[in-house]
Amino acid sequence: MTRPTIAITMGDPAGIGPEVIMKAFAHPEMLAMCNPLVIGDANRLRKAGEIVGAKIGVDSLSDAKAANFASKNVQCVDLKIVPDDLPFGQNSPIAGEAAYRFIEKAVEIVQAGIAQGICTAPLSKEALHAAGHKYPGHTELLAHLTGTPEVSMMLVSPKLRVIHVTTHIGLIDAIKKIEPGLVERVITRGHEVLVKAGIKNPKIGVCAINPHAGENGLFGYGEEAEKITPAVEACQKKGWDVRGPLPADTLFFLAGRGDYDMVVAMYHDQGHGPIKVLGLESGVNITVGLPVIRTSVDHGTAFDIAGKGIADERSLLEALRQAVDLAPGSRAA
């Protein structure tokens, strides 16, 4: 099997992205599973390497096609847009602009067929907005850059997979947005990913909105029957093993012990909470529905520890594994 090339975006250069990337390159398994091509700023990576005590150099590339994966050095498509004196741990429009340009370049490289997937280090939404790019996060930004009208966020940990019907909107707005067509499309996207990953008939549990799934009208105003049940029934008619709407607290317990292959969460915190309780260092964020593979660490820029050399690289390594598994021509594709 040919190792896929994965474009790794450096994220916000003032955050921990450069450090976790340099730490990840110290793991032999990283080079064994893929050809990692960093999209970022070579000097920033070198500075991060000094901070974490990395024993590997960084090659500055002006063209992704010039990458030499036989080299022991990090191969970096160098956009040269990060000032040498940019401080770690602070929001700035300069860093936000850089993070945007890294993503933009990565999409270009994948669409050109040079790389088979994208793995993103974290960016700062505040810095992104300060730079004039008004996107709630990576998910919406990538949808825009690829011309994709609708995508879904899936969070994956060793014990749990969760796909979200809504994400970065307020709870009241989320409930208004949920409707049977949207729920069915989200279940469909999740089902497709699981089948592609080798699960032939995935068992999918769908969360309710209200406590106890509304308990026959005791809680809420019939949202489950109106917004969720029709979508579940439509998927069941396709022959899929989809169950719900189910009380979220019970469903996550059952899924955590292995009874379900995926949980469909209705809103951001309903899905994020259980994943993060299981451990940020093992969580991975996958954008489902894009024409390109995209995975990400499931943590933020961690400005409070940026530049101190103590950031944990394990989530990045797991995100790379997921990108490799989903990449065209990989063992799971």
Secondary structure as GFF3:
##gff-version 3
##sequence-region A 1 333
A	DSSP	beta_strand	5	9	.	.	.	ID=ss1
A	DSSP	alpha_helix	17	24	.	.	.	ID=ss2
A	DSSP	alpha_helix	28	33	.	.	.	ID=ss3
A	DSSP	beta_strand	35	40	.	.	.	ID=ss4
A	DSSP	alpha_helix	42	52	.	.	.	ID=ss5
A	DSSP	beta_strand	58	61	.	.	.	ID=ss6
A	DSSP	three_ten_helix	64	66	.	.	.	ID=ss7
A	DSSP	beta_strand	74	78	.	.	.	ID=ss8
A	DSSP	alpha_helix	93	111	.	.	.	ID=ss9
A	DSSP	beta_strand	117	120	.	.	.	ID=ss10
A	DSSP	alpha_helix	125	130	.	.	.	ID=ss11
A	DSSP	alpha_helix	138	145	.	.	.	ID=ss12
A	DSSP	beta_strand	152	157	.	.	.	ID=ss13
A	DSSP	beta_strand	160	164	.	.	.	ID=ss14
A	DSSP	alpha_helix	171	177	.	.	.	ID=ss15
A	DSSP	alpha_helix	180	196	.	.	.	ID=ss16
A	DSSP	beta_strand	203	207	.	.	.	ID=ss17
A	DSSP	three_ten_helix	211	214	.	.	.	ID=ss18
A	DSSP	alpha_helix	223	223	.	.	.	ID=ss19
A	DSSP	pi_helix	224	228	.	.	.	ID=ss20
A	DSSP	alpha_helix	229	237	.	.	.	ID=ss21
A	DSSP	beta_strand	241	246	.	.	.	ID=ss22
A	DSSP	alpha_helix	248	256	.	.	.	ID=ss23
A	DSSP	beta_strand	262	265	.	.	.	ID=ss24
A	DSSP	alpha_helix	268	277	.	.	.	ID=ss25
A	DSSP	three_ten_helix	280	282	.	.	.	ID=ss26
A	DSSP	beta_strand	284	288	.	.	.	ID=ss27
A	DSSP	beta_strand	294	297	.	.	.	ID=ss28
A	DSSP	alpha_helix	314	326	.	.	.	ID=ss29
###
